[in-house]
Amino acid sequence: MTLSSKQELFCWVIGSVVAIGLFVHSHTFYVTAATYYYGIALLSVMVFLFWLRFRKGSSPEPRLLRILANSILVILSGLFLMYLLGVATYYE
């Protein structure tokens, strides 16, 4: 799939906003059934963004887009770890 830089930037911004919104609404430290649904959705968004970053591209991406993509992946990985820790500590 070939995306222009603007389309890919749009995917990164929307994906990160959706992932942060899913984390905020997940009620990680008060686990309910909805917490797991939000976690699955958060994981799905992260998998999509990892695929978007590491897919085989035909054209080289701009430096700013590469830096932004790596930064977003680091932040979202930290958010997902916080989600996992929140769910794990609930059951202690």
SESENU-8849 format. One record per atom (N, C-alpha, C): atom name; z, x, y; residue in three letters; residue number from 0. Coordinates in Angstrom, 3 decimals. Each point is the difference from the previous one (the first is absolute). Example, Ala and Ser with C-alpha at 12.3 -4.5 7.8 and 13.67 -1.06 7.14 Angstrom:
# SESENU-8849
 atome        Z        X        Y residu num
     N    7.800   13.190   -5.690    ALA   0
    CA    0.000   -0.890    1.190    ALA   0
     C    0.000    0.900    1.200    ALA   0
     N   -0.720   -0.350    1.050    SER   1
    CA    0.060    0.820    1.190    SER   1
     C    0.730   -0.770    1.090    SER   1
# end
This chain:
# SESENU-8849
 atome        Z        X        Y residu num
     N    0.000    0.841   -1.160    MET   0
    CA    0.000   -0.841    1.160    MET   0
     C    0.000    0.892    1.230    MET   0
     N   -0.935   -0.201    0.877    THR   1
    CA   -0.119    0.800    1.207    THR   1
     C    0.487   -0.812    1.194    THR   1
     N    0.986    0.551    0.693    LEU   2
    CA    0.541   -0.631    1.198    LEU   2
     C   -0.218    0.926    1.182    LEU   2
     N   -0.214   -0.595    1.150    SER   3
    CA   -0.070    0.815    1.208    SER   3
     C    1.414    0.412    0.386    SER   3
     N    0.124    0.918    0.920    SER   4
    CA    1.318    0.469    0.435    SER   4
     C    0.821   -1.135    0.611    SER   4
     N   -0.657   -0.860    0.767    LYS   5
    CA    0.711   -1.125    0.621    LYS   5
     C    0.480   -0.994   -1.048    LYS   5
     N   -0.829   -0.271   -0.996    GLN   6
    CA    0.404   -0.923   -1.061    GLN   6
     C    1.159    0.577   -0.805    GLN   6
     N   -0.058    1.284   -0.281    GLU   7
    CA    1.075    0.630   -0.759    GLU   7
     C    1.289    0.041    0.815    GLU   7
     N   -0.099    0.278    1.282    LEU   8
    CA    1.175   -0.023    0.867    LEU   8
     C    0.619   -1.395    0.024    LEU   8
     N   -0.831   -1.026    0.069    PHE   9
    CA    0.474   -1.373   -0.039    PHE   9
     C    0.744   -0.277   -1.310    PHE   9
     N   -0.532    0.463   -1.125    CYS  10
    CA    0.666   -0.178   -1.294    CYS  10
     C    1.359    0.691   -0.018    CYS  10
     N    0.078    1.197    0.566    TRP  11
    CA    1.269    0.732    0.027    TRP  11
     C    1.035   -0.699    0.855    TRP  11
     N   -0.407   -0.468    1.170    VAL  12
    CA    0.950   -0.662    0.899    VAL  12
     C    0.483   -1.313   -0.610    VAL  12
     N   -0.910   -0.814   -0.496    ILE  13
    CA    0.385   -1.281   -0.593    ILE  13
     C    0.836    0.226   -1.261    ILE  13
     N   -0.395    0.947   -0.833    GLY  14
    CA    0.760    0.287   -1.220    GLY  14
     C    1.418    0.456    0.286    GLY  14
     N    0.164    0.848    1.016    SER  15
    CA    1.350    0.469    0.324    SER  15
     C    0.849   -1.111    0.601    SER  15
     N   -0.578   -0.840    0.831    VAL  16
    CA    0.743   -1.121    0.569    VAL  16
     C    0.414   -0.982   -1.094    VAL  16
     N   -0.899   -0.286   -0.917    VAL  17
    CA    0.320   -0.908   -1.109    VAL  17
     C    1.098    0.593   -0.877    VAL  17
     N   -0.081    1.284   -0.303    ALA  18
    CA    1.005    0.642   -0.847    ALA  18
     C    1.369   -0.004    0.669    ALA  18
     N    0.058    0.283    1.283    ILE  19
    CA    1.275   -0.021    0.712    ILE  19
     C    0.547   -1.417    0.057    ILE  19
     N   -0.866   -0.974    0.220    GLY  20
    CA    0.430   -1.402   -0.009    GLY  20
     C    0.533   -0.429   -1.355    GLY  20
     N   -0.639    0.426   -1.063    LEU  21
    CA    0.488   -0.325   -1.341    LEU  21
     C    1.368    0.632   -0.257    LEU  21
     N    0.195    1.225    0.459    PHE  22
    CA    1.293    0.649   -0.180    PHE  22
     C    1.085   -0.721    0.785    PHE  22
     N   -0.292   -0.378    1.229    VAL  23
    CA    0.995   -0.684    0.838    VAL  23
     C    0.393   -1.342   -0.604    VAL  23
     N   -0.949   -0.715   -0.569    HIS  24
    CA    0.286   -1.321   -0.559    HIS  24
     C    0.495    0.042   -1.435    HIS  24
     N    0.123    1.167   -0.589    SER  25
    CA    0.336    0.080   -1.424    SER  25
     C    1.473   -0.203   -0.304    SER  25
     N    0.876    0.026    0.988    HIS  26
    CA    1.445   -0.153   -0.225    HIS  26
     C    0.457    0.967   -1.086    HIS  26
     N   -0.303    1.259    0.196    THR  27
    CA    0.223    1.027   -1.015    THR  27
     C    1.461    0.139   -0.391    THR  27
     N    0.897   -0.151    0.955    PHE  28
    CA    1.403    0.227   -0.298    PHE  28
     C    0.723   -1.278   -0.417    PHE  28
     N   -0.705   -1.113   -0.100    TYR  29
    CA    0.527   -1.242   -0.556    TYR  29
     C   -1.103   -0.530   -0.914    TYR  29
     N    0.043    0.417   -1.250    VAL  30
    CA   -1.120   -0.196   -0.911    VAL  30
     C   -0.082   -1.449   -0.470    VAL  30
     N   -1.165   -0.593    0.214    THR  31
    CA   -0.331   -1.326   -0.525    THR  31
     C   -1.321    0.128   -0.753    THR  31
     N   -0.471   -1.101   -0.525    ALA  32
    CA   -1.274    0.035   -0.727    ALA  32
     C   -1.147    0.377    0.942    ALA  32
     N    0.086   -0.426    1.250    ALA  33
    CA   -1.067    0.307    0.961    ALA  33
     C   -0.070    1.494    0.292    ALA  33
     N    1.121    0.695   -0.164    THR  34
    CA    0.018    1.443    0.239    THR  34
     C   -0.997    0.710   -0.898    THR  34
     N   -0.063   -0.419   -1.250    TYR  35
    CA   -0.922    0.634   -0.944    TYR  35
     C   -1.455   -0.331    0.327    TYR  35
     N   -0.263   -1.210    0.485    TYR  36
    CA   -1.366   -0.362    0.387    TYR  36
     C   -0.454    0.824    1.206    TYR  36
     N    0.891    0.157    0.962    TYR  37
    CA   -0.333    0.837    1.154    TYR  37
     C   -0.188    1.451   -0.427    TYR  37
     N    0.782    0.464   -0.959    GLY  38
    CA   -0.146    1.364   -0.500    GLY  38
     C   -1.334    0.222   -0.688    GLY  38
     N   -0.428   -0.981   -0.779    ILE  39
    CA   -1.304    0.104   -0.667    ILE  39
     C   -1.124   -0.002    1.034    ILE  39
     N    0.127   -0.843    1.018    ALA  40
    CA   -1.014   -0.031    1.056    ALA  40
     C   -0.010    1.313    0.782    ALA  40
     N    1.185    0.551    0.276    LEU  41
    CA    0.102    1.284    0.698    LEU  41
     C   -0.637    1.111   -0.825    LEU  41
     N    0.266    0.005   -1.288    LEU  42
    CA   -0.604    0.995   -0.879    LEU  42
     C   -1.520   -0.147   -0.036    LEU  42
     N   -0.493   -1.228    0.001    SER  43
    CA   -1.451   -0.238   -0.002    SER  43
     C   -0.662    0.525    1.273    SER  43
     N    0.640   -0.230    1.135    VAL  44
    CA   -0.544    0.501    1.267    VAL  44
     C   -0.006    1.527   -0.013    VAL  44
     N    1.068    0.594   -0.524    MET  45
    CA    0.060    1.465   -0.062    MET  45
     C   -1.064    0.569   -0.930    MET  45
     N   -0.225   -0.639   -1.119    VAL  46
    CA   -1.045    0.463   -0.923    VAL  46
     C   -1.367   -0.078    0.671    VAL  46
     N   -0.248   -1.086    0.728    PHE  47
    CA   -1.263   -0.123    0.721    PHE  47
     C   -0.159    1.117    1.031    PHE  47
     N    1.066    0.291    0.753    LEU  48
    CA   -0.086    1.043    1.019    LEU  48
     C   -0.153    1.383   -0.616    LEU  48
     N    0.652    0.261   -1.143    PHE  49
    CA   -0.209    1.278   -0.686    PHE  49
     C   -1.436    0.107   -0.501    PHE  49
     N   -0.532   -1.105   -0.514    TRP  50
    CA   -1.400    0.010   -0.443    TRP  50
     C   -0.923    0.259    1.192    TRP  50
     N    0.303   -0.641    1.132    LEU  51
    CA   -0.819    0.177    1.191    LEU  51
     C    0.024    1.454    0.472    LEU  51
     N    1.131    0.658   -0.122    ARG  52
    CA    0.118    1.392    0.449    ARG  52
     C   -0.683    0.976   -0.945    ARG  52
     N    0.120   -0.208   -1.305    PHE  53
    CA   -0.475    0.994   -0.955    PHE  53
     C   -1.294   -0.378   -0.716    PHE  53
     N   -0.718   -1.000    0.504    ARG  54
    CA   -1.276   -0.349   -0.626    ARG  54
     C   -1.043    1.054    0.354    ARG  54
     N   -1.053    0.018   -0.760    LYS  55
    CA   -1.090    0.941    0.264    LYS  55
     C   -0.827   -0.560    1.149    LYS  55
     N    0.004    0.708    1.092    GLY  56
    CA   -0.763   -0.447    1.168    GLY  56
     C   -1.271    0.807    0.154    GLY  56
     N   -1.026   -0.637    0.523    SER  57
    CA   -1.258    0.701    0.163    SER  57
     C   -0.051    0.795    1.304    SER  57
     N    0.754   -0.452    1.008    SER  58
    CA   -0.016    0.711    1.275    SER  58
     C    1.401    0.526    0.314    SER  58
     N    0.089    1.131    0.667    PRO  59
    CA    1.326    0.521    0.346    PRO  59
     C    0.661   -0.895    1.046    PRO  59
     N    1.302   -0.216   -0.192    GLU  60
    CA    0.714   -0.865    0.930    GLU  60
     C    0.504    0.804    1.192    GLU  60
     N    0.160   -0.648    1.142    PRO  61
    CA    0.493    0.704    1.188    PRO  61
     C    1.432    0.518   -0.207    PRO  61
     N    0.331    1.033    0.721    ARG  62
    CA    1.310    0.642   -0.139    ARG  62
     C    1.134   -0.973    0.329    ARG  62
     N   -0.152   -0.796    1.065    LEU  63
    CA    1.036   -0.954    0.393    LEU  63
     C    0.256   -1.027   -1.097    LEU  63
     N   -1.055   -0.478   -0.626    LEU  64
    CA    0.142   -0.980   -1.072    LEU  64
     C    0.707    0.608   -1.209    LEU  64
     N   -0.292    1.243   -0.313    ARG  65
    CA    0.643    0.686   -1.119    ARG  65
     C    1.498    0.185    0.260    ARG  65
     N    0.351    0.391    1.224    ILE  66
    CA    1.407    0.179    0.367    ILE  66
     C    0.727   -1.332   -0.020    ILE  66
     N   -0.623   -1.038    0.539    LEU  67
    CA    0.603   -1.327    0.011    LEU  67
     C    0.209   -0.523   -1.414    LEU  67
     N   -0.984    0.180   -0.864    ALA  68
    CA    0.102   -0.474   -1.380    ALA  68
     C    1.133    0.706   -0.740    ALA  68
     N    0.092    1.300    0.154    ASN  69
    CA    1.079    0.740   -0.660    ASN  69
     C    1.368   -0.408    0.539    ASN  69
     N    0.109   -0.203    1.304    SER  70
    CA    1.268   -0.412    0.598    SER  70
     C    0.428   -1.379   -0.492    SER  70
     N   -0.943   -0.918   -0.048    ILE  71
    CA    0.309   -1.349   -0.474    ILE  71
     C    0.422    0.033   -1.460    ILE  71
     N   -0.668    0.793   -0.823    LEU  72
    CA    0.380    0.084   -1.407    LEU  72
     C    1.393    0.582   -0.177    LEU  72
     N    0.373    0.978    0.801    VAL  73
    CA    1.349    0.574   -0.088    VAL  73
     C    1.044   -1.033    0.411    VAL  73
     N   -0.251   -0.709    1.085    ILE  74
    CA    0.947   -1.014    0.478    ILE  74
     C    0.140   -1.134   -1.005    ILE  74
     N   -1.122   -0.485   -0.533    LEU  75
    CA    0.068   -1.101   -0.952    LEU  75
     C    0.612    0.427   -1.331    LEU  75
     N   -0.193    1.241   -0.392    SER  76
    CA    0.658    0.495   -1.214    SER  76
     C    1.516    0.017    0.197    SER  76
     N    0.438    0.404    1.179    GLY  77
    CA    1.428   -0.046    0.313    GLY  77
     C    0.531   -1.421    0.010    GLY  77
     N   -0.764   -0.943    0.551    LEU  78
    CA    0.411   -1.399   -0.015    LEU  78
     C    0.119   -0.532   -1.419    LEU  78
     N   -0.949    0.365   -0.853    PHE  79
    CA    0.057   -0.482   -1.376    PHE  79
     C    1.195    0.605   -0.742    PHE  79
     N    0.315    1.261    0.281    LEU  80
    CA    1.188    0.603   -0.599    LEU  80
     C    1.272   -0.698    0.482    LEU  80
     N    0.040   -0.378    1.276    MET  81
    CA    1.141   -0.757    0.509    MET  81
     C    0.101   -1.359   -0.688    MET  81
     N   -1.143   -0.632   -0.242    TYR  82
    CA   -0.011   -1.264   -0.726    TYR  82
     C    0.589    0.187   -1.394    TYR  82
     N   -0.459    1.023   -0.708    LEU  83
    CA    0.495    0.246   -1.355    LEU  83
     C    1.497    0.320   -0.006    LEU  83
     N    0.439    0.809    0.951    LEU  84
    CA    1.422    0.316    0.095    LEU  84
     C    0.838   -1.233    0.329    LEU  84
     N   -0.505   -0.854    0.851    GLY  85
    CA    0.711   -1.234    0.342    GLY  85
     C    0.171   -0.913   -1.199    GLY  85
     N   -1.048   -0.141   -0.787    VAL  86
    CA    0.080   -0.839   -1.198    VAL  86
     C    0.902    0.654   -1.032    VAL  86
     N   -0.102    1.305   -0.164    ALA  87
    CA    0.821    0.703   -0.995    ALA  87
     C    1.477   -0.041    0.357    ALA  87
     N    0.338    0.163    1.278    THR  88
    CA    1.416   -0.005    0.377    THR  88
     C    0.598   -1.395   -0.018    THR  88
     N   -0.818   -1.028    0.041    TYR  89
    CA    0.510   -1.375   -0.077    TYR  89
     C    0.641   -0.239   -1.366    TYR  89
     N   -0.545    0.600   -1.039    TYR  90
    CA    0.482   -0.246   -1.349    TYR  90
     C    1.112    0.951   -0.427    TYR  90
     N    0.507    0.822    0.885    GLU  91
    CA    1.098    0.904   -0.381    GLU  91
     C    1.316   -0.711   -0.042    GLU  91
# end
